[in-house]
Amino acid sequence: MKKIIIAALLSSLAAAGASAETVVIVSQKNPATRMFSEQASQFFLGKSNLFTPVDQAEGSHIRADFYQKVAEKDPAQVKALWSKLVFTGKATPPKEYPNNTEVKKAVAADPKAIGYIDKSAVDDTVKVILTLP
């Protein structure tokens, strides 16, 4: 009986983790209040320099999920796109941070920065401008 209860708890925790929402954030000092997915993808794919993108670590689940939702691209496609932009000298890839906390700190410290984190990590140091399903 204990094994069944433990298994049920673990599966509900896994389901809760899988349904975590990702949010796009900016500094409280940034005047932006809302953004569409298409707009966010422009900054994270090097097509606009209005914002300075801050990325999660390569290989992280949140990063793969983010790019799939805003740009309909998998990690290999994003990496290939950035390789081309860097090679041609057209752009510099976003700086990577290892987790939500570090991304949030970097974004809070730079009024031009834009990043994405798990919704549960949001606090009053940053402002949510887009919530991804």
Contacts in CASP RR format, 6 or more apart in sequence:
PFRMAT RR
TARGET T0000
AUTHOR 0000-0000-0000
METHOD contacts of the structure
MODEL  1
MKKIIIAALLSSLAAAGASAETVVIVSQKNPATRMFSEQASQFFLGKSNL
FTPVDQAEGSHIRADFYQKVAEKDPAQVKALWSKLVFTGKATPPKEYPNN
TEVKKAVAADPKAIGYIDKSAVDDTVKVILTLP
20 118 0 8 1.000
20 119 0 8 1.000
20 120 0 8 1.000
21 118 0 8 1.000
21 119 0 8 1.000
21 131 0 8 1.000
21 132 0 8 1.000
21 133 0 8 1.000
22 62 0 8 1.000
22 65 0 8 1.000
22 66 0 8 1.000
22 69 0 8 1.000
22 116 0 8 1.000
22 117 0 8 1.000
22 118 0 8 1.000
22 119 0 8 1.000
22 131 0 8 1.000
22 132 0 8 1.000
23 116 0 8 1.000
23 117 0 8 1.000
23 118 0 8 1.000
23 119 0 8 1.000
23 122 0 8 1.000
23 128 0 8 1.000
23 130 0 8 1.000
23 131 0 8 1.000
23 132 0 8 1.000
24 35 0 8 1.000
24 40 0 8 1.000
24 70 0 8 1.000
24 114 0 8 1.000
24 115 0 8 1.000
24 116 0 8 1.000
24 128 0 8 1.000
24 129 0 8 1.000
24 130 0 8 1.000
24 131 0 8 1.000
24 132 0 8 1.000
25 103 0 8 1.000
25 104 0 8 1.000
25 107 0 8 1.000
25 114 0 8 1.000
25 115 0 8 1.000
25 116 0 8 1.000
25 117 0 8 1.000
25 122 0 8 1.000
25 126 0 8 1.000
25 127 0 8 1.000
25 128 0 8 1.000
25 129 0 8 1.000
26 32 0 8 1.000
26 51 0 8 1.000
26 107 0 8 1.000
26 111 0 8 1.000
26 113 0 8 1.000
26 114 0 8 1.000
26 115 0 8 1.000
26 126 0 8 1.000
26 127 0 8 1.000
26 129 0 8 1.000
27 107 0 8 1.000
27 108 0 8 1.000
27 109 0 8 1.000
27 110 0 8 1.000
27 111 0 8 1.000
27 113 0 8 1.000
27 126 0 8 1.000
27 127 0 8 1.000
28 108 0 8 1.000
28 124 0 8 1.000
28 125 0 8 1.000
28 126 0 8 1.000
28 127 0 8 1.000
29 111 0 8 1.000
30 111 0 8 1.000
30 112 0 8 1.000
30 113 0 8 1.000
30 127 0 8 1.000
32 127 0 8 1.000
32 129 0 8 1.000
33 127 0 8 1.000
33 129 0 8 1.000
34 129 0 8 1.000
34 130 0 8 1.000
35 129 0 8 1.000
35 130 0 8 1.000
36 130 0 8 1.000
37 69 0 8 1.000
37 70 0 8 1.000
37 130 0 8 1.000
37 132 0 8 1.000
38 70 0 8 1.000
40 70 0 8 1.000
40 114 0 8 1.000
40 116 0 8 1.000
40 130 0 8 1.000
41 47 0 8 1.000
41 70 0 8 1.000
41 71 0 8 1.000
42 48 0 8 1.000
43 49 0 8 1.000
43 50 0 8 1.000
43 51 0 8 1.000
43 53 0 8 1.000
43 114 0 8 1.000
44 53 0 8 1.000
44 55 0 8 1.000
44 66 0 8 1.000
44 67 0 8 1.000
44 70 0 8 1.000
44 71 0 8 1.000
44 94 0 8 1.000
44 114 0 8 1.000
45 71 0 8 1.000
45 73 0 8 1.000
45 78 0 8 1.000
45 81 0 8 1.000
46 53 0 8 1.000
46 82 0 8 1.000
46 85 0 8 1.000
46 90 0 8 1.000
46 91 0 8 1.000
49 91 0 8 1.000
51 112 0 8 1.000
51 113 0 8 1.000
51 114 0 8 1.000
52 94 0 8 1.000
52 110 0 8 1.000
52 112 0 8 1.000
52 113 0 8 1.000
52 114 0 8 1.000
53 94 0 8 1.000
53 113 0 8 1.000
53 114 0 8 1.000
53 115 0 8 1.000
54 94 0 8 1.000
54 95 0 8 1.000
54 97 0 8 1.000
54 103 0 8 1.000
54 106 0 8 1.000
54 107 0 8 1.000
54 110 0 8 1.000
54 113 0 8 1.000
54 114 0 8 1.000
54 115 0 8 1.000
55 63 0 8 1.000
55 93 0 8 1.000
55 94 0 8 1.000
55 95 0 8 1.000
55 96 0 8 1.000
55 97 0 8 1.000
55 103 0 8 1.000
55 115 0 8 1.000
56 62 0 8 1.000
56 63 0 8 1.000
56 66 0 8 1.000
56 96 0 8 1.000
56 97 0 8 1.000
56 99 0 8 1.000
56 100 0 8 1.000
56 103 0 8 1.000
56 116 0 8 1.000
56 117 0 8 1.000
57 63 0 8 1.000
57 96 0 8 1.000
57 97 0 8 1.000
57 98 0 8 1.000
57 99 0 8 1.000
58 75 0 8 1.000
58 79 0 8 1.000
58 96 0 8 1.000
59 75 0 8 1.000
62 100 0 8 1.000
62 116 0 8 1.000
62 117 0 8 1.000
62 118 0 8 1.000
63 75 0 8 1.000
64 74 0 8 1.000
64 75 0 8 1.000
65 132 0 8 1.000
66 116 0 8 1.000
66 132 0 8 1.000
67 73 0 8 1.000
67 74 0 8 1.000
67 75 0 8 1.000
67 77 0 8 1.000
67 78 0 8 1.000
68 74 0 8 1.000
69 132 0 8 1.000
69 133 0 8 1.000
70 132 0 8 1.000
71 78 0 8 1.000
73 81 0 8 1.000
82 91 0 8 1.000
82 93 0 8 1.000
85 91 0 8 1.000
85 93 0 8 1.000
86 92 0 8 1.000
86 93 0 8 1.000
95 106 0 8 1.000
97 103 0 8 1.000
97 106 0 8 1.000
100 117 0 8 1.000
100 118 0 8 1.000
100 121 0 8 1.000
101 121 0 8 1.000
103 115 0 8 1.000
103 116 0 8 1.000
103 117 0 8 1.000
104 117 0 8 1.000
104 121 0 8 1.000
104 122 0 8 1.000
104 123 0 8 1.000
104 125 0 8 1.000
104 126 0 8 1.000
105 125 0 8 1.000
106 113 0 8 1.000
107 113 0 8 1.000
107 114 0 8 1.000
107 115 0 8 1.000
107 126 0 8 1.000
108 125 0 8 1.000
108 126 0 8 1.000
114 129 0 8 1.000
116 132 0 8 1.000
117 126 0 8 1.000
119 128 0 8 1.000
119 131 0 8 1.000
122 128 0 8 1.000
END
